[in-house]
Amino acid sequence: MSSKDTAERSLEHWSEAGRTGMEAFYALATEDYRQLALAADWPALLADRAHDGWSLLDVACGSGKFPTALRRHTDLSAVPELAYDLLDPSAFSVAEARGALGAPFAARHDLVMTLQDLPADHTGYDIVWATHALYALPPDELDAAAERFVAALAPGGLGLVAQATAASHYLAFYDAFRAGVREATPYTTAEQVRDALTRAGADVRDQRVTYTTGTSDRGVAEGFLQRCAFDDSVSLDEMEAAPVLGDYLASCRDASGSYTFSHEAALLWL
């Protein structure tokens, strides 16, 4: 199977046709971004780096859930306007994220491409972040992507990659899905990203955040899990009956049938 099969399925879901699945996923996954917004003193981190003409690169921006969470859960009123470049291989995602931005974030350039294809002259960003964004990055392109991430950051700038660890739900679920339902390229773990950033010359600080999400609504659980796999052709009933995956899902379910998913995110600070 191609090393890009997971990446290609992911991209297909970041589209207008995939909006229903995207919204089903965020019924639970919005919590991922709230946790990131509360994990650091973002008003201070941003204000400390503010200067005339400063800029930010949002790598694999998705639908803009992280800047939305920052504006909702922190006070950014003292942060001056920040030029915000949106990078994603999905034009749909870039448009969605652009529409989600508000002060102090001011949309500037739309970069419809992958991180590894970012031109070498896109450098000097005061802030570069990728928040729950690099799971489908093809393994053979991880080092190139990490090198571009590091190169895009200005000296003394602030870099952040937020990514689930190998022990977290997203990775554990997809490994079980691959073993019990359909062969596919595995997701990229926080540990792999950390090591690639280190190979690219970055000094990386690894902060961990743990939390849970859950639901007693089987429809919500199904939509969330289908998006976790970027595959809406497999029902929750089929997932529960599948080898390996069924055992994993049973471990997430209590006697009443409610699901609880355990998350561990690594915040990789540069």
Secondary structure, DSSP 8 states (H G I E B T S, - for coil): --TTHHHHHHHHHSSGGGHHHHHHHHHHHHHHHHHHHHSS-HHHHHHHH--TT-EEEEET-TTSHHHHHHHHHS--TTS--EEEEEEES-HHHHHHHHHH--TTEEEEEEEES-GGG--TT---EEEEEEES--TT--GGGHHHHHHHHHHHEEEEEEEEEEEE-TTSHHHHHHHHHHHHT--------HHHHHHHHHHTT---EEEEEEEEEEES-HHHHHHHHHHHTT-TTS-HHHHHHSTTHHHHHHHTB-TTS-EEEEEEEEEEE-
